[in-house]
Amino acid sequence: MITIIDYGLGNIKAFANIYERLNIKVKIAKTKNDILGAEKLILPGVGAFDFAMSQLNSSGMRDAIEKAVVSNKVPLLGVCVGMQMLANSSEEGKLDGLGWIEGTVNKFDKKLFNSDLYRLPHMGWNNVNQSNKSNLFCNVPDLGRFYFLHSYYFNCNDNNNIISTSTYGNTFASAVNSNNIFGVQFHPEKSHFLGVQVLNNFAKL
């Protein structure tokens, strides 16, 4: 079963609809009791880092999520801002992140953009280069295209945690992994059949 964490942010229904079409059981967690016994967790997110962290901190679910993920090693997939929340901190705000994958979230440096065609936010379809083998990308072709919407990126302290990169002005981590914890900067729920494949792969980890 997939448990989607509903702390007030993210495309909750879009994820649920995909898993229902895949005939994979799904539930939406709104309280700490909904986290108990979770087999797989999805942490979606949109908007600003501090607002997302504040929402999670005030949801009453954070301690239960941390126990599931850190202590019980339940696989978790963070999506977009949900991935950025896995870091220690973000240039976008002042609050601490979850700190589950060492790194910081930085804003794209427009000075590195070599063309006026680049704008922030990075919005639209982009290639994903699978830099380290991961079952999250099983049956997904290298350089497959996924949908992005962001102005900040995850800067990992350890490159071994990067399982894919993408390029928008400069190269950045588009997916990360440390043990049972995964994150994708792109939106699989908006990325058509390749996004569905990634979500299906997560369910099978």
KEZA-381321 format. One record per residue: x, y, z negated of N, C-alpha, C in turn. Coordinates in steps of 0.1 Angstrom, whole numbers, padded with zeros to 4 digits, always signed. Layout:
XYZXYZXYZ ...
***
This chain:
+0008-0012+0000+0000+0000+0000+0009+0013+0000 +0004+0023+0008+0011+0036+0008+0003+0045-0001 +0011+0052-0010+0004+0062-0018+0010+0076-0014 +0000+0085-0010+0004+0098-0005+0002+0108-0017 +0012+0115-0020+0011+0124-0032+0005+0137-0027 -0007+0140-0033-0015+0152-0030-0013+0162-0042 -0003+0171-0040-0001+0182-0050-0005+0195-0044 -0014+0195-0034-0019+0207-0028-0013+0212-0016 -0003+0204-0010+0004+0208+0002+0006+0196+0011 +0006+0199+0024+0009+0188+0034-0003+0183+0041 -0001+0176+0052-0011+0171+0060-0016+0157+0055 -0022+0157+0043-0026+0145+0036-0034+0136+0045 -0045+0142+0051-0054+0134+0059-0048+0128+0071 -0039+0135+0077-0032+0131+0089-0024+0118+0087 -0017+0118+0075-0010+0105+0072-0019+0094+0069 -0030+0097+0061-0039+0086+0058-0046+0081+0070 -0049+0089+0080-0056+0084+0092-0047+0075+0100 -0034+0078+0101-0024+0070+0108-0023+0056+0101 -0022+0056+0088-0021+0043+0081-0034+0035+0082 -0045+0041+0082-0058+0034+0084-0058+0028+0098 -0054+0035+0108-0054+0029+0121-0044+0018+0123 -0033+0018+0114-0024+0007+0114-0028-0005+0105 -0040-0003+0099-0046-0014+0090-0036-0016+0078 -0030-0005+0074-0022-0005+0062-0029+0002+0051 -0031-0004+0039-0038+0002+0028-0032+0015+0024 -0040+0025+0021-0035+0038+0017-0043+0044+0006 -0037+0051-0003-0045+0059-0013-0038+0072-0015 -0046+0081-0020-0041+0095-0022-0040+0097-0037 -0028+0101-0042-0026+0103-0056-0028+0118-0060 -0036+0120-0069-0038+0134-0074-0036+0135-0089 -0034+0124-0096-0030+0124-0110-0019+0114-0113 -0013+0115-0124-0002+0106-0128-0006+0092-0128 -0019+0089-0132-0023+0075-0132-0024+0069-0118 -0026+0078-0108-0026+0073-0094-0012+0068-0089 -0002+0072-0096+0012+0069-0092+0015+0055-0098 +0009+0051-0109+0012+0038-0115+0010+0027-0106 +0020+0018-0105+0019+0007-0096+0021+0009-0081 +0025+0021-0078+0027+0025-0064+0038+0016-0058 +0036+0012-0045+0046+0004-0038+0055+0012-0029 +0049+0023-0023+0056+0032-0014+0049+0046-0016 +0058+0056-0016+0053+0070-0019+0057+0079-0007 +0047+0087-0003+0050+0098+0006+0048+0111+0000 +0059+0120+0001+0059+0133-0005+0058+0143+0007 +0046+0148+0011+0046+0157+0022+0049+0171+0017 +0049+0181+0026+0052+0194+0022+0052+0204+0034 +0046+0216+0031+0047+0227+0041+0049+0240+0033 +0054+0250+0039+0055+0263+0033+0068+0265+0026 +0068+0273+0016+0081+0278+0009+0085+0268-0002 +0098+0267-0004+0104+0257-0013+0099+0259-0027 +0100+0272-0032+0096+0274-0046+0082+0271-0049 +0073+0275-0039+0059+0273-0041+0056+0258-0041 +0063+0250-0033+0061+0236-0033+0066+0230-0046 +0078+0234-0051+0082+0229-0064+0073+0232-0075 +0068+0245-0075+0059+0249-0085+0046+0241-0085 +0041+0238-0073+0029+0230-0072+0031+0216-0077 +0043+0210-0074+0046+0196-0079+0048+0197-0094 +0055+0206-0099+0057+0207-0113+0045+0209-0121 +0035+0216-0116+0022+0218-0123+0012+0208-0120 +0015+0198-0112+0005+0188-0108+0002+0178-0119 +0012+0177-0128+0011+0166-0138+0016+0153-0134 +0021+0152-0121+0025+0139-0116+0041+0138-0115 +0048+0149-0118+0062+0148-0115+0069+0137-0124 +0066+0136-0136+0073+0126-0145+0070+0112-0140 +0058+0110-0136+0054+0096-0132+0061+0093-0118 +0062+0103-0110+0069+0101-0097+0084+0098-0099 +0090+0106-0108+0104+0104-0111+0106+0090-0117 +0097+0085-0126+0099+0072-0131+0098+0061-0121 +0088+0063-0112+0086+0053-0101+0098+0053-0092 +0103+0065-0087+0114+0065-0077+0127+0063-0083 +0131+0069-0094+0144+0069-0100+0146+0056-0108 +0136+0053-0117+0138+0041-0126+0134+0028-0119 +0122+0029-0112+0116+0016-0107+0120+0014-0092 +0127+0024-0086+0133+0022-0072+0122+0020-0062 +0110+0027-0064+0099+0027-0054+0104+0035-0042 +0103+0030-0030+0107+0038-0018+0098+0050-0017 +0105+0061-0014+0098+0074-0012+0102+0080+0001 +0093+0086+0008+0096+0094+0021+0091+0108+0019 +0101+0117+0019+0098+0132+0018+0097+0137+0033 +0087+0145+0035+0085+0150+0049+0086+0166+0049 +0094+0171+0058+0095+0186+0060+0100+0192+0047 +0092+0201+0040+0096+0206+0028+0097+0195+0017 +0089+0184+0019+0091+0173+0010+0105+0167+0010 +0111+0167+0022+0125+0163+0023+0134+0173+0016 +0132+0186+0019+0140+0196+0013+0140+0196-0003 +0128+0192-0008+0127+0191-0023+0136+0181-0029 +0141+0171-0021+0150+0161-0026+0163+0167-0029 +0167+0178-0024+0180+0185-0027+0181+0191-0041 +0192+0196-0044+0195+0202-0057+0188+0216-0058 +0189+0224-0046+0184+0237-0046+0182+0242-0032 +0176+0254-0031+0174+0260-0017+0177+0274-0017 +0182+0279-0006+0184+0294-0005+0171+0301-0004 +0160+0294-0001+0147+0300+0000+0141+0304-0013 +0147+0298-0024+0140+0301-0037+0150+0300-0048 +0145+0301-0061+0153+0300-0073+0151+0288-0081 +0141+0280-0078+0138+0268-0086+0147+0257-0082 +0150+0248-0092+0157+0236-0089+0149+0226-0081 +0156+0219-0072+0149+0208-0065+0149+0196-0073 +0145+0185-0068+0145+0172-0075+0159+0167-0077 +0168+0170-0069+0182+0166-0070+0185+0151-0068 +0176+0144-0060+0178+0130-0058+0188+0127-0047 +0190+0136-0038+0201+0135-0028+0209+0147-0029 +0222+0146-0032+0230+0158-0035+0231+0167-0022 +0228+0180-0024+0229+0189-0013+0221+0202-0016 +0222+0211-0007+0215+0224-0008+0207+0226+0005 +0196+0234+0004+0188+0237+0016+0192+0251+0020 +0197+0252+0033+0202+0265+0038+0193+0270+0049 +0193+0283+0051+0186+0289+0062+0195+0288+0075 +0189+0286+0086+0196+0286+0099+0203+0300+0100 +0216+0300+0104+0223+0312+0106+0221+0316+0121 +0213+0327+0123+0210+0331+0137+0223+0336+0144 +0233+0339+0137+0246+0344+0143+0252+0332+0151 +0248+0320+0147+0254+0308+0154+0245+0304+0167 +0234+0311+0168+0226+0308+0180+0232+0315+0192 +0235+0306+0202+0242+0312+0214+0233+0316+0225 +0220+0317+0222+0210+0321+0232+0199+0328+0225 +0193+0338+0233+0182+0345+0228+0169+0337+0228 +0170+0325+0233+0159+0315+0234+0156+0310+0220 +0166+0310+0211+0164+0304+0198+0157+0314+0189 +0146+0310+0182+0139+0318+0173+0137+0310+0160 +0134+0318+0150+0129+0311+0137+0115+0315+0135 +0107+0305+0131+0111+0291+0127+0114+0283+0139 +0122+0272+0137+0124+0262+0147+0111+0254+0148 +0104+0256+0159+0091+0251+0161+0089+0244+0174 +0086+0231+0174+0084+0224+0187+0091+0210+0187 +0093+0205+0198+0098+0191+0200+0113+0192+0201 +0120+0182+0195+0135+0182+0196+0139+0167+0195 +0151+0165+0200+0157+0152+0200+0162+0148+0186 +0162+0136+0182+0167+0131+0170+0178+0120+0173 +0190+0124+0169+0202+0116+0172+0204+0107+0159 +0203+0094+0161+0204+0085+0149+0219+0083+0147 +0224+0090+0136+0238+0090+0133+0243+0078+0125 +0234+0073+0117+0237+0061+0109+0225+0051+0110 +0228+0038+0111+0217+0028+0113+0208+0028+0101 +0195+0028+0104+0185+0028+0093+0173+0021+0098 +0167+0012+0090+0154+0006+0093+0143+0015+0095 +0145+0028+0090+0134+0038+0092+0132+0041+0107 +0143+0038+0115+0142+0041+0129+0141+0028+0138 +0137+0017+0132+0136+0005+0139+0126+0007+0151 +0130+0002+0163+0122+0003+0175+0119+0018+0179 +0127+0027+0174+0127+0041+0178+0139+0044+0187 +0138+0048+0199+0149+0050+0208+0158+0062+0203 +0171+0060+0204+0180+0071+0200+0176+0083+0209 +0177+0095+0203+0174+0108+0210+0159+0109+0213 +0151+0101+0206+0136+0103+0207+0132+0116+0202 +0121+0122+0207+0117+0135+0204+0106+0135+0194 +0108+0144+0184+0098+0146+0173+0095+0160+0171 +0084+0163+0164+0079+0177+0162+0085+0183+0149 +0090+0195+0151+0096+0202+0139+0089+0216+0137 +0089+0220+0125+0085+0234+0121+0092+0238+0108 +0103+0245+0110+0111+0249+0098+0121+0260+0101 +0125+0267+0091+0136+0277+0092+0148+0274+0083 +0146+0263+0075+0157+0259+0066+0160+0244+0069 +0172+0240+0065+0177+0227+0068+0184+0221+0056 +0185+0208+0055+0191+0201+0044+0206+0200+0047 +0214+0205+0038+0229+0204+0040+0234+0194+0029 +0236+0182+0034+0240+0171+0025+0255+0173+0020 +0257+0170+0007+0271+0170+0002+0278+0158+0008 +0272+0147+0010+0278+0134+0015+0272+0131+0029 +0280+0131+0039+0275+0129+0053+0270+0114+0054 +0274+0105+0045+0268+0092+0045+0253+0091+0042 +0248+0102+0037+0234+0103+0034+0226+0107+0046 +0233+0111+0057+0226+0116+0069+0223+0104+0078 +0211+0101+0082+0208+0090+0091+0204+0095+0105 +0201+0108+0106+0199+0114+0119+0202+0129+0119 +0206+0134+0131+0209+0148+0132+0201+0153+0144 +0199+0166+0144+0192+0173+0156+0200+0186+0157 +0198+0193+0169+0205+0205+0172+0195+0216+0175 +0197+0227+0168+0189+0239+0171+0198+0251+0168 +0206+0255+0177+0216+0265+0175+0228+0259+0169 +0226+0251+0158+0237+0243+0152+0231+0230+0148 +0240+0220+0146+0235+0206+0143+0232+0205+0128 +0221+0199+0125+0216+0198+0111+0211+0184+0109 +0210+0180+0096+0204+0167+0092+0189+0167+0094 +0184+0158+0103+0170+0157+0105+0164+0145+0098 +0172+0137+0092+0167+0126+0083+0178+0122+0074 +0175+0119+0061+0184+0116+0051+0180+0103+0044 +0189+0097+0037+0186+0085+0029+0196+0083+0019 +0192+0079+0007+0200+0074-0004+0193+0063-0011 +0197+0051-0010+0191+0040-0016+0176+0039-0012 +0167+0040-0021+0152+0039-0018+0146+0052-0014 +0154+0063-0013+0149+0076-0011+0152+0081+0004 +0141+0084+0011+0143+0089+0025+0136+0102+0026 +0141+0110+0036+0135+0123+0040+0137+0125+0055 +0126+0131+0060+0127+0135+0074+0122+0150+0075 +0130+0157+0083+0127+0172+0085+0116+0173+0095 +0114+0164+0104+0104+0165+0114+0090+0160+0108 +0080+0162+0115+0066+0158+0111+0063+0145+0118 +0064+0134+0112+0060+0121+0119+0045+0121+0122 +0037+0127+0113+0023+0127+0115+0018+0135+0127 +0027+0143+0133+0024+0152+0145+0033+0147+0157 +0040+0136+0156+0050+0133+0166+0045+0121+0174 +0032+0119+0176+0027+0109+0185+0032+0095+0181 +0035+0087+0192+0037+0073+0190+0051+0070+0182 +0061+0079+0184+0073+0077+0177+0072+0080+0162 +0064+0090+0159+0061+0093+0145+0053+0082+0138 +0044+0076+0146+0036+0065+0140+0046+0053+0138 +0055+0051+0147+0065+0040+0145+0073+0042+0132 +0078+0055+0130+0085+0058+0118+0077+0055+0105 +0065+0059+0105+0056+0057+0094+0053+0042+0092 +0052+0035+0102+0050+0021+0102+0062+0014+0096 +0074+0019+0101+0087+0013+0096+0088+0015+0081 +0084+0027+0076+0085+0030+0062+0077+0021+0054 +0065+0018+0059+0056+0009+0052+0062-0005+0051 +0071-0009+0060+0076-0022+0060+0090-0023+0053 +0095-0012+0048+0108-0012+0041+0108-0021+0029 
***
